[in-house]
Amino acid sequence: MTPAARLSAAIEVLSDIGTRRRPAADALKDWGLAHRFAGSGDRAAIAGLVYDTLRRKASAAFVMGEETPRAVLFGMLRCERKLDVAAIARLADGGRFAPAALTDAEGARLEAASLDGAPPWVAGDYPEWLDPQFAATFGDERAEEGVSLASRAPLDLRVNTLKATRDEAAASLADLSPTPTRWSPLGLRIVLSADARSPAIHAEPAFIKGMIEIQDEGSQLAALMAGAQPGEQVIDLCAGGGGKTLTLAAAMDNKGQLFATDDDKRRLAPIHARLGRADVRNVQVRTPRTAADVLSDVAGRADLVLIDAPCTGTGSWRRNPDAKWRVRPGALEQRLKDQSGLLDRAGALVKPGGRIAYVTCSVLAAENGEQVRAFLARNPNFSVVPIAEVTASLGERAFLFRRAVLSMEEGLLMTPRRTDTDGFFVAVLSRQR
């Protein structure tokens, strides 16, 4: 396909997303099935155009003065990919398979390409209803933080120290040019261009042998800062597919006992194969039952309970740019109830002197600091562990990391703008002895 034909395809996919209100991945999959002549490179390029447009949907519409798929795509090409008007006109020339030629009005808008006077939620490309939440977290810097959340995410890998060192893993992936992550001592990063196909990591020998897992650096750091130690009794209360479970198990050097569970047994399905591939031997997977508490035998005995809490996912918008336009106030309300219940459940599982690590991939104060304050008000026998202690596991990186994050009384917040990671909130709470 020509570059111009790819633009037409992206407009078609964006129209489908808007008309049918469906996830971008579903619309792209259906387009690919209906256009089997498109090669893998074409599909990757079209997906890149669609996702970049969704990242900049609000600002591109503001620049163009309208919200049609065509308008926001052209606005994205100007503002995100930095194409000049002449380059866009060459792609949209009305030729075969190309979008219709630029109008004079479109050309003028693209030439100006100004966000002057745009409100923060437009300049930052996030939903207007979330502006009070962003203001509560970031204040006058909320537009800049929103822009960083709209950027493309790199591909981060975590090295499984039960199987390899970081240098050994990097050597096995040399053709992908991985570089060490800035903060995580376990991480490798692969930076991809806008039109690049994601490398087939799952087919790499290093992955098959259990040397690496795909995991954002922020997620790695959150699990490391939970502070799991060899020989401890640890519970991963929202284990899902096991990403943080694997990180905890490696930190424990396969010593002690790690219980992994989740309210939704379907999310646990991938964990079994991942544990085997990673050579993890200290994990018990507790699959939930209809009427039984699968953790009743360890109540009050845990050294550490990790809550990777269900949340709005605002911190992961770099990887799910269409999700930010689909999140609704009702979803936030439900997540707040879920988080509160999980914190209370964790409080009953922790022994005196034990810890709760509360983690979200959200930047919203309501899901982060406010939840911690409410839990402490209900449970005065818990207190916040100082950030200096929480970050100690990062070694020589800890000091600069503490200067980079957004610190608050309840915990710390990573963001793409501050730490070049996804957005993660981490709070560690200690139960009095």
Buried (B, 14 or more C-beta within 10 A) or exposed (E): BEEBBBBBBBBBBBBBBBEEEBBBBEBBEBBBEEBEEBEEEBBBBBBBBBBBBBBBBBBBBBBBEBBBBBBBBBBBBBBBBEBEBEBBBBBBBEBEEBBEEBEEEBBEBBEEBEBEEBEBBBBBBBBEEBBEBBBBBBEEBBBBBBBBBBBBBBBBBBBBBBBBEBEEBBEBBEEBEBEBBBBBBBBBBBEBEEBBBEBEBEEBEBBEBBBBBBBBBBBBBBBBBBBBBEEBBBBBBBBBBBBBBBBBBBBBBBEBBBBBBBBEEEBBBEBEEBBEBBBBEBBEBBEBEEEEEBBEEBEEBBBBBBBBBBBBBBBBBBBBBBBBBBBEEEBBEEBBEBBBEBBEBBBEBBBEEBBBBBBBBBBBBBBBBBBBBBBBEEBEEBEBBEBEEBBEBBEEBBEEBBEBBBEBEBBBBBBBBBBBBBBBBBBBBBBEE
